[in-house]
Amino acid sequence: MNLRIGQGFDTHRLVRGRKLMLGGVEIESEFGLDGHSDADVLAHAVASAVLGACGAGDLGTHFPSRDERWRGASGEDLIVEVLRVMKSKAYAIVNLDTTLIAQRPRLGSHREAIQRSLTKILGLAEGQVNLKITSTDELGAIGRGEGIAAMAVVLLEGSS
């Protein structure tokens, strides 16, 4: 077996006037995440983990903020492009484990919808994607409600 592990992390500041996208799901909130794309931290962490497991660099290499074609791009768009890179290297996802870290808004009621969305975007079966949601118990910038972070770990299997 040719197994590869990748890990990803992303964080963005919460601001007024943007929609909040997490794992391809729009969450009703007065605040959204600030960024060049839709700033979907969970999608970005997943894409980063897959790139890492493939040995294919990072998000900044593939989606530089100076490249206008990625302005406003959805997290789903980034994941689809990263999956193309992964498949070109003859890898497939075995499983994905993710964590959203947010003090606000409260996200627990959205966990299943976000997990289903990621499963669908990635073309995986139920049980191959796990999502955990936690807060920082009011510690630091995330605990003050200034932003949201996400982490992801992915296991890939290669055919070579």
C-alpha positions in Angstrom: 0.0 0.0 0.0 1.1 3.5 -0.8 -0.4 5.6 2.0 0.2 9.3 2.5 -1.0 11.6 5.3 -1.6 15.4 5.0 -2.6 18.0 7.4 -4.1 21.4 6.8 -4.9 24.5 8.8 -6.7 27.8 8.0 -8.0 30.8 9.8 -9.8 34.0 8.7 -11.1 37.1 10.5 -14.9 37.5 10.9 -16.2 40.7 9.4 -19.6 42.3 8.8 -21.0 42.3 5.2 -19.9 38.9 4.0 -21.7 35.6 4.0 -20.4 32.8 6.2 -19.4 29.7 4.3 -18.2 26.6 6.1 -17.6 23.3 4.3 -19.7 24.5 1.3 -22.6 25.4 3.6 -23.9 28.9 4.0 -24.4 29.6 7.7 -26.9 32.3 8.8 -24.8 34.9 10.6 -24.3 38.7 10.8 -20.6 38.0 10.2 -18.7 36.2 7.5 -15.1 35.4 6.9 -12.8 37.9 5.2 -10.6 36.7 2.3 -9.7 36.8 -1.3 -12.0 33.9 -2.0 -15.2 33.0 -0.1 -12.8 32.4 2.9 -14.3 29.0 3.7 -11.7 28.0 6.3 -12.9 24.4 6.5 -12.7 23.9 2.7 -9.3 25.6 2.7 -8.0 23.3 5.5 -9.2 20.3 3.6 -7.7 21.4 0.3 -4.4 22.1 2.1 -4.4 18.7 3.7 -4.9 17.0 0.4 -2.2 19.0 -1.3 0.2 18.2 1.5 -0.5 14.5 1.3 0.2 14.6 -2.4 3.4 16.5 -1.9 1.9 19.2 -4.2 2.7 22.4 -2.3 0.2 24.7 -0.6 -2.9 26.8 -1.3 -0.8 29.9 -1.9 1.1 28.1 -4.7 -2.1 26.9 -6.4 -4.4 29.8 -5.6 -2.3 33.0 -5.1 -4.3 36.0 -3.8 -2.8 38.1 -6.6 -4.5 35.9 -9.2 -7.9 37.5 -9.9 -9.4 34.3 -11.3 -9.7 33.0 -7.7 -11.3 36.2 -6.3 -14.5 35.2 -4.8 -14.0 31.5 -5.6 -15.9 29.1 -3.5 -14.3 26.6 -1.2 -15.9 23.9 -3.3 -14.1 25.3 -6.4 -10.8 25.1 -4.6 -11.4 21.5 -3.4 -12.5 20.4 -6.9 -9.2 21.8 -8.4 -7.2 20.1 -5.6 -8.9 16.8 -6.3 -7.9 17.1 -9.9 -4.2 17.5 -8.7 -4.7 14.5 -6.4 -6.1 12.3 -9.1 -3.4 13.3 -11.5 -0.9 11.8 -9.0 -3.0 8.6 -8.8 -4.2 9.1 -5.2 -7.7 8.6 -3.6 -8.9 9.7 -0.2 -9.3 6.9 2.4 -10.7 9.2 5.1 -10.8 12.8 6.3 -11.0 14.1 9.9 -11.7 17.8 10.4 -12.1 20.3 13.2 -13.8 23.7 13.2 -12.8 26.1 15.9 -15.2 28.9 16.6 -16.6 30.8 19.6 -19.3 32.4 17.5 -21.5 31.7 15.8 -22.5 28.5 17.6 -22.1 25.8 14.9 -23.2 22.6 16.6 -26.6 22.5 14.9 -24.9 22.7 11.5 -22.4 19.9 12.0 -24.3 17.2 10.1 -25.1 19.5 7.1 -21.5 20.6 6.9 -20.2 17.0 7.1 -22.7 15.9 4.4 -21.6 18.8 2.2 -17.9 17.9 2.5 -18.7 14.2 1.8 -20.6 15.2 -1.4 -18.0 17.7 -2.6 -15.2 15.1 -2.1 -17.2 12.4 -3.8 -16.8 10.1 -0.8 -19.1 7.7 1.0 -20.8 8.2 4.4 -18.3 7.5 7.1 -15.2 8.7 5.2 -15.6 12.3 6.5 -15.7 13.3 10.1 -16.3 16.8 11.5 -15.7 18.0 15.0 -16.7 21.4 16.3 -15.1 23.1 19.3 -14.5 26.5 20.8 -11.5 28.0 22.6 -13.5 28.6 25.8 -13.1 32.4 25.2 -9.3 32.3 24.9 -7.5 34.3 22.3 -8.8 36.0 19.1 -11.1 33.1 18.2 -12.4 33.0 21.8 -13.2 36.7 21.5 -15.2 36.0 18.4 -12.8 37.7 16.0 -12.3 34.7 13.6 -12.8 31.0 12.9 -10.1 28.4 12.3 -10.2 24.9 10.9 -7.9 21.9 10.9 -7.9 18.8 8.7 -6.1 15.5 8.4 -6.4 13.3 5.4 -5.2 9.8 4.5 -4.6 9.1 0.9 -4.0 5.8 -0.9 -2.0 5.7 -4.1 -2.2 3.1 -6.8 1.5 3.1 -7.5 
